Amino acid sequence: MPGKQSWIALGISIVWALGGCGAIDDPLGDEVLIPPEVREVCEGVLDDAEILSSLMAARVDQFNGYTKSEELQTARQGCTVQVFGSDLGVEECIACKTAILNEVYGP
C-alpha cells in the first residue's frame, strides 16, 4: 500500500489535471468546478483558486482517513491565524471552510 506521500502526490496530480498549471486556459472556467453554495459563502473570503485548492485538499484528507470533525478543528485553527492582521472576520472564514467541508463530507 502506498505511503502518505504517494497519496499527496496523487492529489496534486489530480489538481493539475483539473485545473492545469497555467499553460492553457480552462475552457469551462472555475465556476463549473465550484458548487454555488460554496461560492456564495466563500465570496470575499477565498478566491477561486483557493476554494478549488481547499476542496481538493479536503478530498485528499478524507481519502486518507481524516474525519470531518478533525478537519473542522484544523479549519478553526487556520482561520484564527489567517485573519490575524486582516479585515476578514473569524466567523466568515469558518463559515467558508465549513461550507467546503460540507461539500466534501456532507452536511
C-alpha positions in Angstrom: 0.0 0.0 0.0 1.4 3.4 -1.0 2.6 5.8 1.7 1.1 9.1 2.6 3.5 10.9 0.3 2.2 8.9 -2.6 -1.4 9.9 -1.8 -0.4 13.5 -1.6 1.4 13.3 -4.9 -1.8 11.7 -6.4 -3.9 14.6 -5.0 -1.5 17.1 -6.5 -1.7 15.3 -9.9 -5.5 15.4 -9.8 -5.4 19.1 -9.0 -3.1 19.8 -12.0 -5.3 17.6 -14.2 -8.4 19.5 -13.2 -7.0 23.0 -13.0 -3.9 22.8 -15.2 -0.7 24.6 -14.3 -1.4 27.8 -16.1 -0.2 26.7 -19.6 -3.7 26.7 -21.1 -6.9 28.4 -20.2 -9.7 26.2 -18.7 -12.5 26.4 -21.3 -15.1 25.7 -18.7 -13.8 28.1 -16.1 -13.6 27.6 -12.4 -17.3 28.4 -12.0 -18.2 24.8 -13.1 -15.9 23.2 -10.5 -17.1 25.3 -7.5 -20.5 24.4 -6.1 -22.8 27.5 -5.9 -23.3 27.1 -2.2 -19.6 27.1 -1.5 -19.1 30.1 -3.9 -21.8 32.1 -2.1 -20.4 31.5 1.4 -16.8 31.9 0.4 -17.2 35.1 -1.7 -14.8 37.7 -0.3 -13.1 35.1 1.8 -11.2 32.9 -0.7 -10.6 33.4 -4.4 -11.5 30.6 -6.9 -8.0 29.1 -6.8 -8.1 28.9 -3.0 -11.5 27.4 -3.0 -10.5 24.7 -5.5 -7.4 24.0 -3.6 -9.3 23.7 -0.3 -11.9 21.4 -1.9 -9.1 19.1 -3.3 -7.2 19.1 0.0 -10.3 18.1 1.9 -11.0 15.3 -0.6 -7.4 14.0 -0.2 -7.7 14.3 3.6 -11.0 12.4 3.5 -9.4 9.7 1.3 -6.6 9.5 3.8 -9.0 8.8 6.7 -9.4 12.2 8.3 -12.8 12.8 9.8 -14.9 15.9 9.3 -14.5 16.7 13.0 -10.7 16.7 12.6 -10.9 18.9 9.5 -13.2 21.4 11.3 -10.8 21.7 14.2 -7.9 22.3 11.8 -10.0 24.9 9.9 -10.9 26.8 13.1 -7.2 27.0 14.0 -6.3 28.1 10.5 -9.0 30.7 10.4 -7.7 32.2 13.6 -4.2 32.5 12.2 -5.4 33.6 8.7 -7.4 36.5 9.9 -4.8 37.9 12.2 -3.8 41.3 10.7 -6.6 41.2 8.1 -10.1 42.7 7.7 -11.6 39.2 7.5 -13.5 38.0 10.4 -13.1 34.6 12.0 -16.8 33.9 11.5 -16.6 34.4 7.8 -13.5 32.3 7.4 -15.0 29.4 9.5 -18.3 29.6 7.5 -16.4 29.3 4.3 -14.2 26.4 5.5 -17.4 24.7 6.9 -19.1 25.0 3.5 -16.1 23.4 1.8 -16.1 20.5 4.3 -19.9 20.1 4.0 -19.4 19.8 0.2 -16.8 17.0 0.6 -18.0 15.2 3.7 -21.7 16.0 3.6 -23.7 18.2 6.0 
